[in-house]
Amino acid sequence: MNTKTLSIVIPVYNEAKTIHHILDKIGKVDLLEEINKEVIVVNDCSTDNTIHSLEAYKNTHPQFNLSIYSQEKNLGKGAALHRGIKEATGDYVIIQDADLEYDPAEYNRLLQPILNGFADVVYGSRFTGGSAHRILFFWHTLGNHGLTFLSNMFTNLNLTDMETCYKLFRRELIQSLDLKERRFGFEPEVTAKISRIPNVRIYEVGISYYGRTYAEGKKINWKDGFRAIYCILRYNLFK
């Protein structure tokens, strides 16, 4: 029997309407090589019924390996990720948003390069491959490309989607990093720091993307874009 485990870290803030849907999707995924799943949800002091939805789900799905942690105050997505990563005990760690923009059915795409012995880190790119990709905001897409380009200049990587949610790591690598960013600066910071690990092997695979509009609950904004630029410069120039 395979004893390997994938830790799925989910930061949540006011996602009472969708959190059960994403947990259902995760539950239906059969991972390659019968890898087990450990689901770690960090509630970032939500003001809606998110915590009640999580507790109800845990009570009605006793077979589901779900751990719930709550921040004492709203600290941001990055801070919630720090907590979830710290609590992870699996062999691998993947980041999962609580909304429905990314499809857990694609976990195996990211796992494959690691299981084949080629990769230590795998990014899921929304801009490569032939998977479904919702057409939304031109300026967001342009901003993502610009931030990825700037990040690549400093890290000497050739990523196509640095800002992607789907990032899969060997647990010992991601837990070895001293991460600081509390909001959406997590993406450029973790990319800068993971790229400096000696002999790290970073791969990228194409994934689908079912983006949300702001009316549907999207949270990132232009201020986070400027913060990302700051983080790229800070964590690459001042090591």
Secondary structure, 3 states (H helix, E strand, C coil): CCCCEEEEEEEECCCCCCHHHHHHHHHHCCCHHHCEEEEEEEECCCCCCHHHHHHHHHHHCCCCCEEEEECCCCCCHHHHHHHHHHHCCCCEEEECCCCCCCCHHHHHHHHHHHHCCCCCEEEEECCCCCCCECCCCHHHHHHHHHHHHHHHHHHCCCCCCCCCCCEEEEHHHHHCCCCCCCCCCHHHHHHHHHHCCCCCCEEEEECCECCCCCCCCCCCCHHHHHHHHHHHHHHHHCC
